[in-house]
Amino acid sequence: MKNLVILIGRIASAPETRHSGETAITGFTLVTDRPKIVEGKTVKNEAGYTETLAEFHRVTVFNGLGTTVAKHKAKGDMVEVQGRLHYSKWTDKDQIERYSVEIIAEEVLFL
């Protein structure tokens, strides 16, 4: 079995680092594009270029790698993220079950 994610995109929000004890936790949003498809066909604009839809992904990076990302990367920079999917489930104050998904990055390549 394998849980592997590889994404290449642009950083949509500046990386932010917080600490939990001695662990540095850096988070940022990565945006990727995919072709817009309607009725099974790729949509082209007037100039003939493929239209795209943006998808936003929450990325979490720990310790030294996260600190390096926060220090050297900014909004708009392109990176490749390799890691795994992590799912969370909790009950909010109104007793509604909530779910989230994030990518726990094991590698962040600066492109």
Helices and strands as residue ranges (DSSP letters): E 5-11, E 16-20, E 23-35, E 37-38, E 41-42, E 52-62, H 63-72, E 78-91, E 97-110
